Amino acid sequence: MTAERLRFALIGTGRIGRVHAANIAANARTELAIVADPALGSADEVAARFGGKPARDPLSAIAPESVDAVVIASPTPTHIELITACIDQGVPVLSEKPIDLDMSRIDALRPRVRRASSPVAIGFNQRFDPAIAEVQRRVTAGEVGALEQLSITSRDPSPPPASYIGVSGGIFRDMTIHDFDLARFFAGEIEEVTAVGSTLFDAGAREHDDFDSVVVTLKARSGSIVTITNSRHSAYGYDQRIEAFGAGGLLNVENAPASHVTSSNATCAAAKAPYVGQFLDRYADAYANELDAFVEWVHHGASSSPTFEDGRAAQVLAEAAHLSSRAGRTVRIDEID
Ligand SMILES: NC(=O)c1ccc[n+]([C@@H]2O[C@H](COP(=O)([O-])OP(=O)(O)OC[C@H]3O[C@@H](n4cnc5c(N)ncnc54)[C@H](O)[C@@H]3O)[C@@H](O)[C@H]2O)c1
């Protein structure tokens, strides 16, 4: 790749697209060349704010003569077609997760990705959170000895709208997918999945036969045991914690406080504000670092970016969890993959 500053096409300018737009504009090694969204008003607004030419047709934005790389931040059902177009044009692509909700469509794309001459990265941004990345590095360096147990807690502040749940593919494919990727990031390949779900409070989840509360236990090939706890609500803010345990001790990623001010009065002592409100704030650094890693891959052919195979492997775990929770039994990965 030759350009000094990589010229990016951004496809999709919704919630996460705007985060990518801001990061591409702020990064000294990248610039926005094209901002594509069928909602032209949104593309116009983002282009005016962060640079690039607005466009309505996403496929026309994937043009190697005008762009060096593409970020896909459009709705999940569009990812496969856009990734395919990037591969066909030899343009490096960072696609938002998940690759798709349908495993057979992911598998149909797999041989093409294997033969691709250009990078295909998947946006598992949490790997790039400074605290998570540090704990993973220290675990890999052996600080707690062999990893015996990993606990991942992820609770959203409040459930998404029912209409979103209806198209999300369910909690495992939509929300737990990030934790499945982290499980592999820390513990390596997973052999067994046991998932339990319940619908305790969310009418949207009930309407769409989904869960709002799940616990998943994974057994890695190494023998490490991973526990994932998810809830679609949390009264005290966005709850994102990791605990890595081994014979040598414990490493923790704690929640980020929204403020360092504490308050004491007649009813509490040294009370803190709730944790940061949502993923865009909690993982702001992670999204910027994710872009940096992708740029490294484009420039130097090697990086820490999650690959298409990582995206697929997390999806396999989501399918296994779905089956396990519905069938009420442990699912071995080799049963379904
Ligand atoms: N990594 C993360 O933390 C994270 C967070 C949120 C969303 N996501 C993923 O990002 C994707 C987008 O989610 P969002 O919350 O930003 O959605 P959104 O609905 O806020 O935005 C989607 C945008 O894409 C546009 N769009 C619709 N059809 C399109 C098409 N065919 N081509 C191009 N653009 C199109 C829409 O007009 C809209 O502006 C989803 O796949 C989602 O799973 C990832």
The ligand as an SDF file (V2000), in Angstrom:
LIG
                    3D

 44 48  0  0  0  0  0  0  0  0999 V2000
  -18.2690   -3.0070   17.5880 N   0  0  0  0  0  0  0  0  0  0  0  0
  -19.2270   -2.4160   18.2670 C   0  0  0  0  0  0  0  0  0  0  0  0
  -19.0710   -2.0810   19.4300 O   0  0  0  0  0  0  0  0  0  0  0  0
  -20.5460   -2.1250   17.5880 C   0  0  0  0  0  0  0  0  0  0  0  0
  -21.4330   -1.2560   18.2060 C   0  0  0  0  0  0  0  0  0  0  0  0
  -22.6210   -0.9530   17.5490 C   0  0  0  0  0  0  0  0  0  0  0  0
  -22.9130   -1.5390   16.3290 C   0  0  0  0  0  0  0  0  0  0  0  0
  -22.0440   -2.4110   15.7860 N   0  0  0  0  0  0  0  0  0  0  0  0
  -22.3540   -3.0310   14.4790 C   0  0  0  0  0  0  0  0  0  0  0  0
  -22.2650   -1.9990   13.5010 O   0  0  0  0  0  0  0  0  0  0  0  0
  -23.2750   -2.1790   12.5200 C   0  0  0  0  0  0  0  0  0  0  0  0
  -24.1040   -0.9060   12.4360 C   0  0  0  0  0  0  0  0  0  0  0  0
  -24.7370   -0.6870   13.6800 O   0  0  0  0  0  0  0  0  0  0  0  0
  -25.2640    0.7580   14.1300 P   0  0  0  0  0  0  0  0  0  0  0  0
  -25.7080    0.5950   15.5330 O   0  0  0  0  0  0  0  0  0  0  0  0
  -24.2770    1.8200   13.8150 O   0  0  0  0  0  0  0  0  0  0  0  0
  -26.5410    0.8920   13.1630 O   0  0  0  0  0  0  0  0  0  0  0  0
  -27.3450    2.2250   12.7910 P   0  0  0  0  0  0  0  0  0  0  0  0
  -28.7060    1.7550   12.4320 O   0  0  0  0  0  0  0  0  0  0  0  0
  -27.1740    3.2830   13.8230 O   0  0  0  0  0  0  0  0  0  0  0  0
  -26.6100    2.7640   11.4680 O   0  0  0  0  0  0  0  0  0  0  0  0
  -26.6060    2.0570   10.2650 C   0  0  0  0  0  0  0  0  0  0  0  0
  -26.3810    3.0460    9.1250 C   0  0  0  0  0  0  0  0  0  0  0  0
  -26.2040    2.2810    7.9280 O   0  0  0  0  0  0  0  0  0  0  0  0
  -27.0210    2.8760    6.9060 C   0  0  0  0  0  0  0  0  0  0  0  0
  -27.3710    1.8460    5.9270 N   0  0  0  0  0  0  0  0  0  0  0  0
  -28.5150    1.1480    5.8030 C   0  0  0  0  0  0  0  0  0  0  0  0
  -28.4290    0.2920    4.7700 N   0  0  0  0  0  0  0  0  0  0  0  0
  -27.1930    0.4560    4.2320 C   0  0  0  0  0  0  0  0  0  0  0  0
  -26.5130   -0.1200    3.1430 C   0  0  0  0  0  0  0  0  0  0  0  0
  -27.0780   -1.0630    2.3800 N   0  0  0  0  0  0  0  0  0  0  0  0
  -25.2530    0.3040    2.8990 N   0  0  0  0  0  0  0  0  0  0  0  0
  -24.6920    1.2610    3.6400 C   0  0  0  0  0  0  0  0  0  0  0  0
  -25.2800    1.8600    4.6820 N   0  0  0  0  0  0  0  0  0  0  0  0
  -26.5160    1.4540    4.9760 C   0  0  0  0  0  0  0  0  0  0  0  0
  -28.2040    3.4660    7.6020 C   0  0  0  0  0  0  0  0  0  0  0  0
  -28.7960    4.5070    6.8300 O   0  0  0  0  0  0  0  0  0  0  0  0
  -27.5570    3.9930    8.8960 C   0  0  0  0  0  0  0  0  0  0  0  0
  -27.0570    5.3040    8.7300 O   0  0  0  0  0  0  0  0  0  0  0  0
  -24.0510   -3.4400   12.9200 C   0  0  0  0  0  0  0  0  0  0  0  0
  -23.5420   -4.5400   12.2180 O   0  0  0  0  0  0  0  0  0  0  0  0
  -23.7590   -3.5830   14.3960 C   0  0  0  0  0  0  0  0  0  0  0  0
  -23.7960   -4.9330   14.8420 O   0  0  0  0  0  0  0  0  0  0  0  0
  -20.8640   -2.7040   16.3640 C   0  0  0  0  0  0  0  0  0  0  0  0
  1  2  1  0
  2  3  2  0
  2  4  1  0
  4  5  1  0
  4 44  2  0
  5  6  2  0
  6  7  1  0
  7  8  2  0
  8  9  1  0
  8 44  1  0
  9 10  1  0
  9 42  1  0
 10 11  1  0
 11 12  1  0
 11 40  1  0
 12 13  1  0
 13 14  1  0
 14 15  2  0
 14 16  1  0
 14 17  1  0
 17 18  1  0
 18 19  2  0
 18 20  1  0
 18 21  1  0
 21 22  1  0
 22 23  1  0
 23 24  1  0
 23 38  1  0
 24 25  1  0
 25 26  1  0
 25 36  1  0
 26 27  1  0
 26 35  1  0
 27 28  2  0
 28 29  1  0
 29 30  1  0
 29 35  2  0
 30 31  1  0
 30 32  2  0
 32 33  1  0
 33 34  2  0
 34 35  1  0
 36 37  1  0
 36 38  1  0
 38 39  1  0
 40 41  1  0
 40 42  1  0
 42 43  1  0
M  CHG  2   8   1  16  -1
M  END
$$$$
